[in-house]
Amino acid sequence: MYSEKSLKKLVKLMKEHGKMLAEIPVEDIKMAISKGNRKIGRVMNVSLPPLLSCANCSGCSKLCYDIKACLQYPDTVIDARMRNFAILQKDREEYFRRINDAISRRRLHKFFRWHVAGDIIDADYFARMVEIARRHPDFKFWTYTKNYAVVNEWVDKNGRDALPANLSVMFSEWRGMPMDNPHGFPEFRVVFKDETPPAGFYCPGNCDVCKEINRGCIAGETTYCNEH
């Protein structure tokens, strides 16, 4: 569990990095779009900084997995998260254009995860995620969010059936955090050591496994993992 002092230190580090990037033209900032990693497998992904991009993280910030990575590897992890955040803040069109172009160049393993770290920023951001899924029907996209209100408002306006079938939106549950899920989105839950596992698909910890069997988050299925 992270102390308030550690969290404040991290926010200060990220903001200092952001100030440095603010002086650099957007075209000179390299975006960090990963082709995959050891944990999630061969899955393209993009991330934003924890805390700064998360609208509803008060309940989970002290146990956030990405905060651990940021504190351990600030020169690489914070740098990558903040470069993406800087591009998004300077030129939102450019941010999504680069993501779309990277997806267009992908020939194999057509899977994309939004936000290994970070979350949906606002309604416009989510609408652009939906549009990218529509442009690439041969890809499977998925995301986890605690910004429930943004997704609920989009569905209230457009209808659940308007979401592309290739975009799985998982409502990320956290113990003690109220979740408003009137549209019945599948949920992803961390099961703590003193809890009984719920009904649902158990996350094996590597997205490549679920890709092979078309299960879990990729298929839009309520899923859980154990605290780790």
C-alpha positions as CSV (number, residue, x, y, z in Angstrom):
1,M,0.0,0.0,0.0
2,Y,1.3,3.4,-1.0
3,S,1.4,6.3,1.5
4,E,0.0,9.7,0.8
5,K,3.6,10.9,0.8
6,S,4.5,8.5,-2.0
7,L,1.5,9.4,-4.1
8,K,2.2,13.1,-3.7
9,K,5.8,12.5,-4.7
10,L,4.6,10.7,-7.8
11,V,2.2,13.4,-8.8
12,K,5.0,16.0,-8.4
13,L,7.4,13.9,-10.6
14,M,4.7,13.6,-13.3
15,K,3.9,17.2,-13.3
16,E,7.5,18.2,-13.5
17,H,7.9,15.9,-16.5
18,G,4.8,17.5,-18.0
19,K,6.2,21.0,-17.7
20,M,9.3,19.9,-19.5
21,L,7.2,18.3,-22.3
22,A,5.1,21.5,-22.5
23,E,8.1,23.3,-24.0
24,I,8.5,20.7,-26.8
25,P,6.5,21.0,-30.1
26,V,4.0,18.1,-30.4
27,E,5.6,16.9,-33.6
28,D,8.8,16.3,-31.7
29,I,7.3,14.2,-29.0
30,K,7.5,10.5,-29.7
31,M,4.3,8.6,-28.7
32,A,4.5,5.4,-26.7
33,I,2.3,2.8,-28.3
34,S,3.4,-0.7,-27.1
35,K,3.2,-3.8,-29.3
36,G,2.8,-5.9,-26.2
37,N,4.7,-7.0,-23.2
38,R,5.4,-10.1,-21.1
39,K,2.3,-9.6,-19.0
40,I,-0.4,-9.0,-21.6
41,G,1.2,-10.8,-24.5
42,R,1.1,-9.6,-28.1
43,V,-1.5,-6.9,-27.6
44,M,-1.0,-3.4,-28.8
45,N,-1.8,-0.9,-26.1
46,V,-1.6,2.7,-25.1
47,S,-1.4,4.2,-21.6
48,L,-1.8,7.4,-19.8
49,P,-0.4,8.5,-16.4
50,P,-2.2,7.1,-13.3
51,L,-3.8,9.6,-11.0
52,L,-3.6,12.5,-13.5
53,S,-5.8,10.8,-16.1
54,C,-8.1,8.8,-13.7
55,A,-11.4,10.5,-12.8
56,N,-12.4,8.0,-10.1
57,C,-9.3,6.6,-8.4
58,S,-9.6,7.6,-4.8
59,G,-10.5,4.0,-3.8
60,C,-7.7,2.2,-5.7
61,S,-4.8,4.6,-5.8
62,K,-3.0,3.2,-2.8
63,L,-2.9,-0.2,-4.4
64,C,-2.6,0.7,-8.0
65,Y,-0.3,-1.6,-9.9
66,D,0.9,1.0,-12.3
67,I,1.9,3.4,-9.6
68,K,4.4,0.7,-8.5
69,A,5.9,0.6,-11.9
70,C,6.1,4.4,-12.1
71,L,7.8,4.6,-8.7
72,Q,10.3,1.8,-9.6
73,Y,11.1,3.0,-13.1
74,P,10.4,6.7,-13.3
75,D,12.8,7.4,-16.2
76,T,11.0,5.0,-18.5
77,V,7.5,4.4,-17.3
78,I,6.7,8.0,-16.2
79,D,8.3,9.3,-19.4
80,A,6.2,7.1,-21.6
81,R,2.9,7.9,-19.8
82,M,3.6,11.6,-19.8
83,R,4.7,11.8,-23.4
84,N,1.3,10.3,-24.4
85,F,-0.5,12.7,-22.0
86,A,1.4,15.7,-23.4
87,I,0.4,14.8,-27.0
88,L,-3.2,14.4,-25.9
89,Q,-3.3,17.7,-24.1
90,K,-1.5,19.6,-26.9
91,D,-3.4,18.1,-29.9
92,R,-6.1,15.6,-29.3
93,E,-6.6,15.0,-33.0
94,E,-2.9,14.1,-33.3
95,Y,-3.1,11.7,-30.4
96,F,-5.8,9.7,-31.9
97,R,-4.4,10.0,-35.4
98,R,-1.2,8.4,-34.3
99,I,-3.1,5.6,-32.6
100,N,-5.2,5.0,-35.7
101,D,-2.1,5.0,-37.9
102,A,-0.3,2.5,-35.7
103,I,-3.3,0.2,-35.7
104,S,-3.6,0.5,-39.5
105,R,0.0,-0.8,-39.9
106,R,-0.6,-3.9,-37.7
107,R,-0.8,-7.0,-39.8
108,L,-0.8,-9.8,-37.2
109,H,-2.2,-10.1,-33.7
110,K,-5.0,-7.6,-34.2
111,F,-5.8,-6.8,-30.6
112,F,-5.7,-3.5,-28.9
113,R,-6.1,-2.6,-25.2
114,W,-6.8,0.9,-24.2
115,H,-5.0,1.9,-21.0
116,V,-2.8,-0.6,-19.3
117,A,-2.5,2.6,-17.1
118,G,-4.8,5.5,-17.0
119,D,-8.5,5.8,-17.9
120,I,-11.0,7.3,-20.3
121,I,-10.6,11.1,-19.9
122,D,-14.0,12.4,-20.9
123,A,-17.0,11.9,-23.3
124,D,-15.1,13.1,-26.4
125,Y,-12.2,10.7,-25.6
126,F,-14.6,7.8,-25.4
127,A,-16.4,8.8,-28.6
128,R,-13.1,8.7,-30.4
129,M,-12.3,5.3,-29.0
130,V,-15.7,4.1,-30.4
131,E,-14.9,5.7,-33.8
132,I,-11.5,3.9,-34.0
133,A,-13.2,0.6,-33.3
134,R,-15.6,1.2,-36.1
135,R,-12.7,2.0,-38.5
136,H,-11.0,-1.3,-37.7
137,P,-13.7,-4.0,-37.5
138,D,-11.0,-6.7,-38.0
139,F,-9.4,-5.7,-34.6
140,K,-10.7,-6.5,-31.1
141,F,-10.5,-3.7,-28.7
142,W,-11.1,-3.7,-24.9
143,T,-10.8,-1.3,-22.1
144,Y,-11.3,-1.2,-18.3
145,T,-12.8,2.0,-16.7
146,K,-13.8,3.4,-13.4
147,N,-15.1,6.5,-15.2
148,Y,-18.6,4.9,-15.3
149,A,-20.5,8.1,-15.8
150,V,-18.8,8.9,-19.2
151,V,-19.8,5.5,-20.6
152,N,-23.3,5.5,-19.1
153,E,-23.9,9.0,-20.6
154,W,-22.7,7.8,-24.1
155,V,-25.1,4.8,-23.9
156,D,-28.0,6.9,-22.6
157,K,-27.6,9.1,-25.7
158,N,-26.7,6.6,-28.4
159,G,-28.0,3.2,-27.1
160,R,-26.1,0.1,-26.1
161,D,-26.5,-1.4,-29.6
162,A,-24.5,1.6,-31.1
163,L,-21.3,0.3,-29.5
164,P,-19.2,-1.6,-32.0
165,A,-19.3,-5.3,-31.4
166,N,-15.5,-5.4,-31.5
167,L,-15.1,-3.0,-28.5
168,S,-15.5,-4.6,-25.0
169,V,-16.0,-2.1,-22.2
170,M,-15.3,-3.6,-18.8
171,F,-16.5,-1.7,-15.7
172,S,-13.6,-2.0,-13.3
173,E,-14.9,-2.8,-9.8
174,W,-13.0,-2.0,-6.6
175,R,-14.1,-3.0,-3.1
176,G,-15.9,-0.2,-1.4
177,M,-16.2,1.9,-4.5
178,P,-19.9,2.5,-5.7
179,M,-20.5,1.4,-9.2
180,D,-23.3,2.7,-11.3
181,N,-23.9,0.1,-14.1
182,P,-27.5,0.5,-15.3
183,H,-26.7,-0.9,-18.7
184,G,-25.2,-4.1,-17.4
185,F,-21.6,-3.8,-18.7
186,P,-19.4,-6.8,-17.9
187,E,-17.2,-6.2,-14.9
188,F,-13.6,-6.8,-13.9
189,R,-12.9,-7.3,-10.3
190,V,-9.8,-7.8,-8.1
191,V,-10.5,-10.4,-5.5
192,F,-8.7,-9.7,-2.2
193,K,-7.2,-12.4,-0.1
194,D,-10.0,-12.2,2.4
195,E,-12.8,-12.5,-0.2
196,T,-14.5,-15.4,-2.0
197,P,-14.1,-15.5,-5.8
198,P,-17.3,-14.4,-7.5
199,A,-19.0,-16.1,-10.5
200,G,-17.2,-15.3,-13.7
201,F,-14.1,-16.0,-15.8
202,Y,-10.8,-16.2,-13.9
203,C,-8.1,-14.0,-15.5
204,P,-5.1,-16.2,-16.3
205,G,-2.8,-13.1,-16.2
206,N,-1.8,-13.1,-19.9
207,C,-4.1,-11.8,-22.7
208,D,-2.6,-14.2,-25.2
209,V,-4.3,-17.1,-23.4
210,C,-7.7,-15.5,-23.8
211,K,-7.1,-14.6,-27.4
212,E,-6.7,-18.3,-28.2
213,I,-9.9,-19.3,-26.5
214,N,-11.9,-16.1,-27.1
215,R,-12.8,-15.7,-23.5
216,G,-12.5,-13.1,-20.8
217,C,-12.2,-9.4,-21.4
218,I,-11.6,-9.8,-25.1
219,A,-15.0,-11.4,-25.4
220,G,-16.7,-8.9,-23.1
221,E,-17.1,-11.4,-20.2
222,T,-17.3,-10.6,-16.5
223,T,-13.9,-11.5,-15.2
224,Y,-11.9,-11.4,-12.0
225,C,-8.3,-11.8,-10.8
226,N,-6.7,-12.4,-7.5
227,E,-4.9,-9.7,-5.6
228,H,-1.3,-9.7,-6.5
